[in-house]
Amino acid sequence: MRRILAVALALSWITLSDARILLRPTFAGEAVVLVGAEARAVFEQCSRAAPVPSAILAGPSSAEIEQLEQVVERHISVEYEANRPSPPNITYARQYVAYQVGHQRMIYGNYYPLSHPPTKGRAVVICDGGPQFWGVEFNPKTGKVQTLAFNGPG
């Protein structure tokens, strides 16, 4: 009887864990690196906090983007597991800008639903829209997300 109970508990834990893994946001399409005026414009979010860069830098590189996306997926999973705010479980397009704050190189990620109309390299800035529009501040030197911020009510 104890063995059956132990197996049942193990299977229910695996099922819940698998469900949580499947219920995380995904990324699709090619990441867009914003440049010039559009790189500056992405920091002018109207319903969520965004960093104030001292300079816009070249990049990020494809290796930095790959690192960032892996870290962001893990970060969101941890937030979800802890019942803290996390983005809805849909597929996202994303834009990236490398910037500087003080002497620190950072990367800003701007995420929005893949169903949003194509932007052709223009910064996506949506007022309100809810948590399906979100941004991250990522430190490539430490490999950590410093801030995860969501748009206001949609």
C-alpha angles and dihedrals in degrees: 000000000000090000092053091049091049092050092047091051092047092050092048090050092050091048092050092046092049091049091053091050091051092048097067127105118264133208124228138178125022121318112244121222108207120217138186119354092355091057089055093043094059089067091059095083111162103201105030136047115265130180123264105228122209088206141003111235135200116271145330097232122229089252091054091048091050091050092047094049093050091049093045092052091052092044092052091048090054091048090049093048090051091050090242122141112290134164121274115268099259135113117277138204115210144203127201137200129181112218143163131239112184103321095329124108110220137174124222118207120200114196129191137160114288086228089067111109114271113273103203093216096317120130114257109227114169123179109224110335094148130249094321085082110062145147140209134205108214129190108208092192094059095028092229138126106238098185136015112190132179132204119253124263117316 
